[in-house]
Amino acid sequence: MEGGGLKMKREKGGMFNFKMIKILFLIAGIVLLAGESFGYVINGNLSDWGVTPGHYGFSDWQPNKGIFWVVDDQTGDIYTYLGPGYGGQLYDVEAIYFDYDNDYAYIAIVTGFPQSGRDYGVYYFYPGDIALDFGIDGSYEYGIITSSNRPSYALSGSPGYVYKVTSWATAYEGTHPGIWHGVSDPTVIKEGEQKENVSLYYENAGGEHYVIETSVPLNIFGDDWQIPLRIHWTETCGNDYLNLDVIPEPSSIFLLSLGLFGLGSLLRKKYS
């Protein structure tokens, strides 16, 4: 009955044929590869990610299925080693999460470091900017400002300003840069071209947990947008840092391609 119905439409209209069916499946496959529309609410609350930075040391770090993530949660006082420096919970970069769909890239970061920064003796340290390295080649082409409270050597701006970056600062810039041999770099944007202003929240999530959350339209990146992608964040001291490498699993792409091939084979068998 189904095959006959398709045959009747083809003969009557002369337009709907099996070649069009294959094209429709190909388009559907491209849409699937591009991702669905997830629509995270950007408000500093990570419940829609499935993540709960908890009070008193307890946290549920594992996000919903399909989200890219990395966690390096540590506790302790300011003399607790983090790597490459010290600072315990107060300087801890705890987790980074990433997801994307057809239109947006979504980023969430959890840290023990507040948006206002921290005073340590003769030094004052500030939150770093979100650094994006398309292709994971060490270039960090884009940055997103996380705080308007910035060091004198940084490009001024408000939270959510997106820049195509031409120069980044290093950890301890202006005092004794290079102390961590570059492992924490980059920190904040020094020079670049402003692209757009996006929504960004830097909120206290309870206790000494702070959430940085943003979504960026993919068209801001233009032809630079690509996966693999590295997301990097640290403070201007660089005492702790975290990288999230976004690399799709080859098995997922292979299985999707295999499924589309199977659908094409089924159509050939059914309607030949």
C-alpha positions, 0 to 999 in steps of 0.5 A: 500500500505504501509503495503504491501510494508513492507510485500514484503520487509520482505518476500524477504529479511527475515531481515526487520520485525516489531520487527526491526521497534520497535527497530528503534523507541526505538533508536530514542526515546533515541536520542531525550531524549539525546537532539539535537545538538545545536552548540552554537558559543562560542564568548561572544555574546549571540545572539544565546541564544536569550539574549541581555545584554543591554546598559543603564540598558535595557536588554532582559534576556529571552533566546530561548525556552528550555534553562535553566536559572536564572536571578537576575539583579540589578542596582545601585552604589557600596553601593547598596545591592546585597545579601549577600554583597554590590556592585551594578552593579559593583559586580552584578551576573546577569544571568546564562544560560545552555543547552546541547546536545549529546556531549557538555554542554553550559554555559553562565554567565552575570555579572557586574564584569570584568575579570581583577577583581576590586580594593576596598580599601586595597582589590583586588577581582578576578572573581570566577571559574565556579563551577559544582555540579552534583547531587546537593549534595553540592560537586562541583566536577568540576570547570572551570577557568575563568581568569588567573588573580587569587589570590595567594591561587588559583590554577594557570591556564588559562581561559578554564582549566577544573579541577576535584576539590578536594579543593575550596576556600571560600569567602574572603579567606586569609582575613576574610573567613566565613563572608557570612556564606558559602552562596557564596561559593565556589569561586576559585579552590585551588586543583584539577586534570586538565582534559582538556582546553576548549574554554572560552570567558570573554567579555565586552557586553557593558556598565558594562555587561560582558559575560562568555561563554564556551562549555565543551565536556561531555566526560570530566566528564566521569561517573560523568556527570548527571542531575540534575546539579547546576551551581554556580558563584561568585567573590572572595569576594562573595558579590553577587552569583547565582546558576542555578539548572538544573532539567528537567521537569518531564512532558517533559520526561513523554510526550516524553515517552507517544509519543513513547508508542503511536507510538508503539501502532499505529504500532501494530494496523496498521500491526497486 
